[in-house]
Amino acid sequence: MKDNQSWMDTKKVCEHLCVSARTLERYRKRDSSANPFPDPDDYCIGRSNKWLRARVLAWQQAEVQQPKRKALQHIHGKFQRDQYGRITRHCAA
């Protein structure tokens, strides 16, 4: 078992979460209500960002608890549909 106080660089965090570095960056830029990924604990220009393993695991646990929604629900929920699932349009005459 790994020590929770050990350091994880960007590459190790991405491998642990099975995401790309770009996806990790998007997680960091999330709105505060959407469980953003924490800022690095160790940051130096020209070097790799580093996080404490405990903080990465805590974020991951909080991420699992986030309510999920269907993909594109925010778009498709706005339109009325017929019995076959097709979008119905009401023409104003």
N, C-alpha and C positions, 0 to 999 in steps of 0.2 A: 504494500500500500504506500502511496506517495505521501510525502509530507505536505500538509496544507499551507505551510509557510514558505514553500519553495517558490521560485520565480518561473513565470511562463512568458516567453517572448511571443511576438505576433504569430510566428510560424507554429509554435506549439499550441497556442490558443485556437488557431484555425484548424489544426489537425484534431484537436480535442472536440471541437464543435462540428467538425466536418463541413466547414464553410470556407469560402475564399477570403482573401484579405479585403477585397472590395465589399463583400457582404458584412464583414466585421466592422468596417468603416460606416456602413449604412446603419448597423445596429447602434453604433456610438452616436449617430446624429438623430436618432429617434426623439420624438417629443417626450417630455418627462412623464406623461401619463401612459406611455407605451413601453415602459421598462427599458430605457436605453442602456447599452453596455457601458460599464464604468470607465472613466478615464484611467489612463495608465498610472500605476503607482510609482514607476520609475521612468522618467522621460528625459532624454538628452538629444539635442539636435545632432543629427548624423549617426545616431545609434538606434538600435531597435527598442521599441516600447516594451515595457515589462509590467506584468500584473502579478499580484500575489495569487497563488492557486486557489486559496480560500475565497477570494472575491469573485473569481471566475465561476467557481462551483456555486456560490450563493446566487449570482446572477442567473445561472442556468436553472437552478431550482425555482427562482421567481418566474422565469420565462415559461416554465412548464405550467405554472399556476395561472398564467394569463388566459382570459377568456378568448376563445377562437371564434372566427366567423367564416362563413363560406366565402370562397374566392369570388371577387367582383360583386358581392352582395350589395355593396353601397351603390353600385351602378344599376344592377338589374332589379333591385327592389323598388325603384322609382316608377317602373312602367307596369301598366296593367296587361295581363295576358289572358288569352282565350283558353278554352278547355284543352287545346293541343300544345300550350306553352308558347304560342306565338305572341309577339307584342301587338297589341291592338292600338290603333290610333283613332282618335275622335276628330273628325274634320269639322271645323267651325264654319258654318255657312252664312 
